[in-house]
Amino acid sequence: MTKIEEAKNILKALGLPPAQQNEMSALTLLALCDLRSDDSWKQARRHSVTVTKGIMTFVAREYGKQYAPNTRETFRRQVLHQFVQAGIADYNPDAPLLPTNSPRAHYAISEAAVAVVKMYGSKRWKVAVKKFVAQQGSLLTVYQKNRAAKQVPVRLPDGTALKLSPGAHNQLQAAVIEHFAPRYAPGAHLLYLGDTANKNLHVDATRLAKLGVTLGQHDKLPDVVLYDQKRDWLFLIEAVTSHGPMTPKRVVELERMFAASRNGCVYVSAFPDLAEFRKHLKQIAWETEVWIAEIPEHLIHFNGDRFLGPR
């Protein structure tokens, strides 16, 4: 096993999230410990280093890994900040009062972390790791708890409660379910609801199959699919927070997808606010509907020869 792979194992054991178990993070740990490829982990030592002249120069010289100068911000934001949060590194230990943008900003492996690293490969390794995590906590666990706390709650038309992963897109999807559906599709059944972290969060496979939609097509489905049984309408809804309104191209795709269905299809672009709507105004297809969450009691119909209803 290479030194870099060993460093990855150490980071995983110390409770770093997967995003900080990569090569850049491993090389950063080696630089903080001042360890070359043929050194023993017992030789790890605490010393202060800057990002560019310290860490990046070290990994280029000792491990042949060249990073572009502008990568220093990636080292800072995607590795070192998390190392400090996890108790693995100290920020400006030699001059704690340095301003944030000081060119003298530096990092050092923490006393607690270097003590654990020295034990890697020995009989005392597991005990040392357990003690470190007990004292410092696992950053992965902290991040997972924070993520759970920020989840977006949504109550489905049948009363079922779900939690969507954090983010503006899922907040808009929740608004569609809780505010659009009761106003414009009262009593409708939710057939599909995707999630940015779980595309198949809610799927009524039985009803979708009856409509001629196979499970293998989920990645092409709109964000929300509602079925109004009373009117025999399908509401195909795209939640738009950065891209993806009902463009002519998207409408054609959905028409082909639901070609086997005898239900009427209503195509809806949902936006969080007027500002986002204006960004996509020129892309929206005629004969489709627009709903804006900040003014939920109104619909905008891109008219052709009819108003709200299936094409």
Contacts in CASP RR format, 6 or more apart in sequence:
PFRMAT RR
TARGET T0000
AUTHOR 0000-0000-0000
METHOD contacts of the structure
MODEL  1
MTKIEEAKNILKALGLPPAQQNEMSALTLLALCDLRSDDSWKQARRHSVT
VTKGIMTFVAREYGKQYAPNTRETFRRQVLHQFVQAGIADYNPDAPLLPT
NSPRAHYAISEAAVAVVKMYGSKRWKVAVKKFVAQQGSLLTVYQKNRAAK
QVPVRLPDGTALKLSPGAHNQLQAAVIEHFAPRYAPGAHLLYLGDTANKN
LHVDATRLAKLGVTLGQHDKLPDVVLYDQKRDWLFLIEAVTSHGPMTPKR
VVELERMFAASRNGCVYVSAFPDLAEFRKHLKQIAWETEVWIAEIPEHLI
HFNGDRFLGPR
1 9 0 8 1.000
2 37 0 8 1.000
3 30 0 8 1.000
3 35 0 8 1.000
3 36 0 8 1.000
3 37 0 8 1.000
3 39 0 8 1.000
3 63 0 8 1.000
4 23 0 8 1.000
4 26 0 8 1.000
4 27 0 8 1.000
4 30 0 8 1.000
4 63 0 8 1.000
5 26 0 8 1.000
6 41 0 8 1.000
6 120 0 8 1.000
7 25 0 8 1.000
7 26 0 8 1.000
7 27 0 8 1.000
7 29 0 8 1.000
7 30 0 8 1.000
8 21 0 8 1.000
8 22 0 8 1.000
8 23 0 8 1.000
8 25 0 8 1.000
8 26 0 8 1.000
10 29 0 8 1.000
10 116 0 8 1.000
10 117 0 8 1.000
10 120 0 8 1.000
11 20 0 8 1.000
11 21 0 8 1.000
11 25 0 8 1.000
11 26 0 8 1.000
11 29 0 8 1.000
12 21 0 8 1.000
13 129 0 8 1.000
14 86 0 8 1.000
14 88 0 8 1.000
14 113 0 8 1.000
14 116 0 8 1.000
14 129 0 8 1.000
14 132 0 8 1.000
14 133 0 8 1.000
14 138 0 8 1.000
15 86 0 8 1.000
15 133 0 8 1.000
15 137 0 8 1.000
15 138 0 8 1.000
15 139 0 8 1.000
15 140 0 8 1.000
15 141 0 8 1.000
16 25 0 8 1.000
16 82 0 8 1.000
16 83 0 8 1.000
16 86 0 8 1.000
16 88 0 8 1.000
16 139 0 8 1.000
16 140 0 8 1.000
17 82 0 8 1.000
17 139 0 8 1.000
17 140 0 8 1.000
17 143 0 8 1.000
18 140 0 8 1.000
19 78 0 8 1.000
19 82 0 8 1.000
20 78 0 8 1.000
20 79 0 8 1.000
20 82 0 8 1.000
20 83 0 8 1.000
20 86 0 8 1.000
20 139 0 8 1.000
23 65 0 8 1.000
24 67 0 8 1.000
24 74 0 8 1.000
24 75 0 8 1.000
24 78 0 8 1.000
24 79 0 8 1.000
25 79 0 8 1.000
25 82 0 8 1.000
25 83 0 8 1.000
27 55 0 8 1.000
27 59 0 8 1.000
27 63 0 8 1.000
27 65 0 8 1.000
28 55 0 8 1.000
28 59 0 8 1.000
28 75 0 8 1.000
28 79 0 8 1.000
28 80 0 8 1.000
28 83 0 8 1.000
29 83 0 8 1.000
29 88 0 8 1.000
29 109 0 8 1.000
29 117 0 8 1.000
30 58 0 8 1.000
30 59 0 8 1.000
30 62 0 8 1.000
30 63 0 8 1.000
31 49 0 8 1.000
31 54 0 8 1.000
31 55 0 8 1.000
31 58 0 8 1.000
31 59 0 8 1.000
32 49 0 8 1.000
32 55 0 8 1.000
32 83 0 8 1.000
32 88 0 8 1.000
32 89 0 8 1.000
32 107 0 8 1.000
32 108 0 8 1.000
32 109 0 8 1.000
33 41 0 8 1.000
33 44 0 8 1.000
33 45 0 8 1.000
33 109 0 8 1.000
33 114 0 8 1.000
33 117 0 8 1.000
34 44 0 8 1.000
34 45 0 8 1.000
34 47 0 8 1.000
34 58 0 8 1.000
35 41 0 8 1.000
35 43 0 8 1.000
35 44 0 8 1.000
36 62 0 8 1.000
37 62 0 8 1.000
37 63 0 8 1.000
41 117 0 8 1.000
41 118 0 8 1.000
41 119 0 8 1.000
41 120 0 8 1.000
41 121 0 8 1.000
42 118 0 8 1.000
44 109 0 8 1.000
44 114 0 8 1.000
44 117 0 8 1.000
44 118 0 8 1.000
45 114 0 8 1.000
46 108 0 8 1.000
46 109 0 8 1.000
46 110 0 8 1.000
46 111 0 8 1.000
46 114 0 8 1.000
47 108 0 8 1.000
48 93 0 8 1.000
48 94 0 8 1.000
48 106 0 8 1.000
48 107 0 8 1.000
48 108 0 8 1.000
49 55 0 8 1.000
49 58 0 8 1.000
49 106 0 8 1.000
49 107 0 8 1.000
49 108 0 8 1.000
50 103 0 8 1.000
50 104 0 8 1.000
50 105 0 8 1.000
50 106 0 8 1.000
50 107 0 8 1.000
51 72 0 8 1.000
51 75 0 8 1.000
51 76 0 8 1.000
51 80 0 8 1.000
51 105 0 8 1.000
51 107 0 8 1.000
52 69 0 8 1.000
52 72 0 8 1.000
55 75 0 8 1.000
55 107 0 8 1.000
56 67 0 8 1.000
56 71 0 8 1.000
56 72 0 8 1.000
56 75 0 8 1.000
59 65 0 8 1.000
59 67 0 8 1.000
60 66 0 8 1.000
60 67 0 8 1.000
67 75 0 8 1.000
80 89 0 8 1.000
80 91 0 8 1.000
80 107 0 8 1.000
82 139 0 8 1.000
83 89 0 8 1.000
83 107 0 8 1.000
84 90 0 8 1.000
84 91 0 8 1.000
84 107 0 8 1.000
85 139 0 8 1.000
85 142 0 8 1.000
86 136 0 8 1.000
86 137 0 8 1.000
86 138 0 8 1.000
86 139 0 8 1.000
87 110 0 8 1.000
87 112 0 8 1.000
87 113 0 8 1.000
87 136 0 8 1.000
88 109 0 8 1.000
88 110 0 8 1.000
88 113 0 8 1.000
89 107 0 8 1.000
89 108 0 8 1.000
89 109 0 8 1.000
89 110 0 8 1.000
89 113 0 8 1.000
90 107 0 8 1.000
90 108 0 8 1.000
90 109 0 8 1.000
90 110 0 8 1.000
91 105 0 8 1.000
91 106 0 8 1.000
91 107 0 8 1.000
92 98 0 8 1.000
92 105 0 8 1.000
92 106 0 8 1.000
92 107 0 8 1.000
93 106 0 8 1.000
93 108 0 8 1.000
94 106 0 8 1.000
94 108 0 8 1.000
95 104 0 8 1.000
95 106 0 8 1.000
98 104 0 8 1.000
98 105 0 8 1.000
109 117 0 8 1.000
112 132 0 8 1.000
112 135 0 8 1.000
112 136 0 8 1.000
113 132 0 8 1.000
115 128 0 8 1.000
116 128 0 8 1.000
116 129 0 8 1.000
116 131 0 8 1.000
116 132 0 8 1.000
119 125 0 8 1.000
119 128 0 8 1.000
119 129 0 8 1.000
147 165 0 8 1.000
147 166 0 8 1.000
150 166 0 8 1.000
150 167 0 8 1.000
151 163 0 8 1.000
151 164 0 8 1.000
151 165 0 8 1.000
151 166 0 8 1.000
152 163 0 8 1.000
152 164 0 8 1.000
152 165 0 8 1.000
152 166 0 8 1.000
152 167 0 8 1.000
152 170 0 8 1.000
152 171 0 8 1.000
152 174 0 8 1.000
153 161 0 8 1.000
153 162 0 8 1.000
153 163 0 8 1.000
153 164 0 8 1.000
153 174 0 8 1.000
154 161 0 8 1.000
154 162 0 8 1.000
154 163 0 8 1.000
154 164 0 8 1.000
154 173 0 8 1.000
154 174 0 8 1.000
154 177 0 8 1.000
154 178 0 8 1.000
154 193 0 8 1.000
155 161 0 8 1.000
155 162 0 8 1.000
155 177 0 8 1.000
155 178 0 8 1.000
156 162 0 8 1.000
156 177 0 8 1.000
156 190 0 8 1.000
156 193 0 8 1.000
156 202 0 8 1.000
157 177 0 8 1.000
157 181 0 8 1.000
157 182 0 8 1.000
157 187 0 8 1.000
157 188 0 8 1.000
157 189 0 8 1.000
157 190 0 8 1.000
158 189 0 8 1.000
158 190 0 8 1.000
162 193 0 8 1.000
162 201 0 8 1.000
162 202 0 8 1.000
164 170 0 8 1.000
164 171 0 8 1.000
164 173 0 8 1.000
164 174 0 8 1.000
164 195 0 8 1.000
164 196 0 8 1.000
164 201 0 8 1.000
165 195 0 8 1.000
165 196 0 8 1.000
165 197 0 8 1.000
165 198 0 8 1.000
167 196 0 8 1.000
168 241 0 8 1.000
168 272 0 8 1.000
169 196 0 8 1.000
169 223 0 8 1.000
169 239 0 8 1.000
169 241 0 8 1.000
169 242 0 8 1.000
170 195 0 8 1.000
170 196 0 8 1.000
171 272 0 8 1.000
172 239 0 8 1.000
172 240 0 8 1.000
172 241 0 8 1.000
172 270 0 8 1.000
172 271 0 8 1.000
172 272 0 8 1.000
172 293 0 8 1.000
173 193 0 8 1.000
173 194 0 8 1.000
173 195 0 8 1.000
173 223 0 8 1.000
173 224 0 8 1.000
173 239 0 8 1.000
175 270 0 8 1.000
175 272 0 8 1.000
175 293 0 8 1.000
175 296 0 8 1.000
176 223 0 8 1.000
176 224 0 8 1.000
176 237 0 8 1.000
176 239 0 8 1.000
176 270 0 8 1.000
176 291 0 8 1.000
176 293 0 8 1.000
177 190 0 8 1.000
177 193 0 8 1.000
177 224 0 8 1.000
179 293 0 8 1.000
179 296 0 8 1.000
180 237 0 8 1.000
180 268 0 8 1.000
180 270 0 8 1.000
180 291 0 8 1.000
180 296 0 8 1.000
181 187 0 8 1.000
181 188 0 8 1.000
181 190 0 8 1.000
181 226 0 8 1.000
181 235 0 8 1.000
183 296 0 8 1.000
183 297 0 8 1.000
184 235 0 8 1.000
184 291 0 8 1.000
184 299 0 8 1.000
184 308 0 8 1.000
185 226 0 8 1.000
185 228 0 8 1.000
185 233 0 8 1.000
185 235 0 8 1.000
187 228 0 8 1.000
187 230 0 8 1.000
188 226 0 8 1.000
188 227 0 8 1.000
188 228 0 8 1.000
188 229 0 8 1.000
188 235 0 8 1.000
189 204 0 8 1.000
189 207 0 8 1.000
189 226 0 8 1.000
189 227 0 8 1.000
189 229 0 8 1.000
190 202 0 8 1.000
190 204 0 8 1.000
190 224 0 8 1.000
190 225 0 8 1.000
190 226 0 8 1.000
191 203 0 8 1.000
191 204 0 8 1.000
191 207 0 8 1.000
191 208 0 8 1.000
191 211 0 8 1.000
191 225 0 8 1.000
191 226 0 8 1.000
191 227 0 8 1.000
191 234 0 8 1.000
192 202 0 8 1.000
192 203 0 8 1.000
192 204 0 8 1.000
192 208 0 8 1.000
192 218 0 8 1.000
192 221 0 8 1.000
192 222 0 8 1.000
192 224 0 8 1.000
192 225 0 8 1.000
193 201 0 8 1.000
193 202 0 8 1.000
193 223 0 8 1.000
193 224 0 8 1.000
193 225 0 8 1.000
194 200 0 8 1.000
194 201 0 8 1.000
194 202 0 8 1.000
194 221 0 8 1.000
194 223 0 8 1.000
194 224 0 8 1.000
195 201 0 8 1.000
199 218 0 8 1.000
199 219 0 8 1.000
200 218 0 8 1.000
203 215 0 8 1.000
203 218 0 8 1.000
205 215 0 8 1.000
207 227 0 8 1.000
208 214 0 8 1.000
208 215 0 8 1.000
208 225 0 8 1.000
209 215 0 8 1.000
211 227 0 8 1.000
211 234 0 8 1.000
211 258 0 8 1.000
211 260 0 8 1.000
211 261 0 8 1.000
211 263 0 8 1.000
212 258 0 8 1.000
212 260 0 8 1.000
212 261 0 8 1.000
213 221 0 8 1.000
213 257 0 8 1.000
213 258 0 8 1.000
213 261 0 8 1.000
217 257 0 8 1.000
220 253 0 8 1.000
220 257 0 8 1.000
221 257 0 8 1.000
222 236 0 8 1.000
222 237 0 8 1.000
222 238 0 8 1.000
222 254 0 8 1.000
223 237 0 8 1.000
223 238 0 8 1.000
223 239 0 8 1.000
223 270 0 8 1.000
224 235 0 8 1.000
224 237 0 8 1.000
224 239 0 8 1.000
224 270 0 8 1.000
225 234 0 8 1.000
225 235 0 8 1.000
225 236 0 8 1.000
225 237 0 8 1.000
226 234 0 8 1.000
226 235 0 8 1.000
226 237 0 8 1.000
227 233 0 8 1.000
227 234 0 8 1.000
227 235 0 8 1.000
227 263 0 8 1.000
228 234 0 8 1.000
228 235 0 8 1.000
232 262 0 8 1.000
232 263 0 8 1.000
232 264 0 8 1.000
233 263 0 8 1.000
233 264 0 8 1.000
233 265 0 8 1.000
233 266 0 8 1.000
233 309 0 8 1.000
233 310 0 8 1.000
234 258 0 8 1.000
234 261 0 8 1.000
234 263 0 8 1.000
234 264 0 8 1.000
234 265 0 8 1.000
234 266 0 8 1.000
234 310 0 8 1.000
235 266 0 8 1.000
235 268 0 8 1.000
236 246 0 8 1.000
236 254 0 8 1.000
236 258 0 8 1.000
236 265 0 8 1.000
236 266 0 8 1.000
236 267 0 8 1.000
236 268 0 8 1.000
237 268 0 8 1.000
237 269 0 8 1.000
237 270 0 8 1.000
237 291 0 8 1.000
238 244 0 8 1.000
238 245 0 8 1.000
238 246 0 8 1.000
238 250 0 8 1.000
238 268 0 8 1.000
238 269 0 8 1.000
238 270 0 8 1.000
239 270 0 8 1.000
240 269 0 8 1.000
240 270 0 8 1.000
240 271 0 8 1.000
240 276 0 8 1.000
240 280 0 8 1.000
241 271 0 8 1.000
241 272 0 8 1.000
241 276 0 8 1.000
244 250 0 8 1.000
244 269 0 8 1.000
244 280 0 8 1.000
245 269 0 8 1.000
245 271 0 8 1.000
245 280 0 8 1.000
245 283 0 8 1.000
245 284 0 8 1.000
246 267 0 8 1.000
246 268 0 8 1.000
246 269 0 8 1.000
246 284 0 8 1.000
246 285 0 8 1.000
246 288 0 8 1.000
247 283 0 8 1.000
247 284 0 8 1.000
247 285 0 8 1.000
248 285 0 8 1.000
250 285 0 8 1.000
251 267 0 8 1.000
251 285 0 8 1.000
251 287 0 8 1.000
251 288 0 8 1.000
254 265 0 8 1.000
254 267 0 8 1.000
255 265 0 8 1.000
255 311 0 8 1.000
258 265 0 8 1.000
263 310 0 8 1.000
264 309 0 8 1.000
264 310 0 8 1.000
264 311 0 8 1.000
265 310 0 8 1.000
265 311 0 8 1.000
266 289 0 8 1.000
266 308 0 8 1.000
266 309 0 8 1.000
266 310 0 8 1.000
267 285 0 8 1.000
267 287 0 8 1.000
267 288 0 8 1.000
267 289 0 8 1.000
267 311 0 8 1.000
268 288 0 8 1.000
268 289 0 8 1.000
268 290 0 8 1.000
268 291 0 8 1.000
269 280 0 8 1.000
269 284 0 8 1.000
269 288 0 8 1.000
269 289 0 8 1.000
269 290 0 8 1.000
269 291 0 8 1.000
270 290 0 8 1.000
270 291 0 8 1.000
270 292 0 8 1.000
270 293 0 8 1.000
271 277 0 8 1.000
271 280 0 8 1.000
271 290 0 8 1.000
271 291 0 8 1.000
271 292 0 8 1.000
271 293 0 8 1.000
272 292 0 8 1.000
272 293 0 8 1.000
272 294 0 8 1.000
273 292 0 8 1.000
273 293 0 8 1.000
273 294 0 8 1.000
274 292 0 8 1.000
274 294 0 8 1.000
274 295 0 8 1.000
277 290 0 8 1.000
277 292 0 8 1.000
284 290 0 8 1.000
284 302 0 8 1.000
285 302 0 8 1.000
286 302 0 8 1.000
286 303 0 8 1.000
286 304 0 8 1.000
287 302 0 8 1.000
287 303 0 8 1.000
287 304 0 8 1.000
287 306 0 8 1.000
287 311 0 8 1.000
288 302 0 8 1.000
289 299 0 8 1.000
289 300 0 8 1.000
289 301 0 8 1.000
289 302 0 8 1.000
289 308 0 8 1.000
290 299 0 8 1.000
290 300 0 8 1.000
290 301 0 8 1.000
290 302 0 8 1.000
291 299 0 8 1.000
291 300 0 8 1.000
292 298 0 8 1.000
292 300 0 8 1.000
299 308 0 8 1.000
301 307 0 8 1.000
301 308 0 8 1.000
END
